[in-house]
């Protein structure tokens, strides 16, 4: 059974509670998504490691319930005084 946008968002927000998350269903089939995630947890972390953190948050659902996930990850821009 495909993973719903709500389930995907729930997994991601549980792992990155302060994140801004935008999910697009790319094929309309509940199986191919793009996720844009801006989270402070990604600050100073290489992009490959950021993506590994997202896959870990999905707890093994990637490749099963979730066939394809295009990721765009970043840290929020620094605020004044940082």
Buried (B, 14 or more C-beta within 10 A) or exposed (E): EBBEEEBBBEBBBEBBEEBEBEBEBEEEEBBBBBBBBBBEBBEEBEEEEBBEBBBEBBEEBBEEBBBEBEBEBBBBEEEEEE
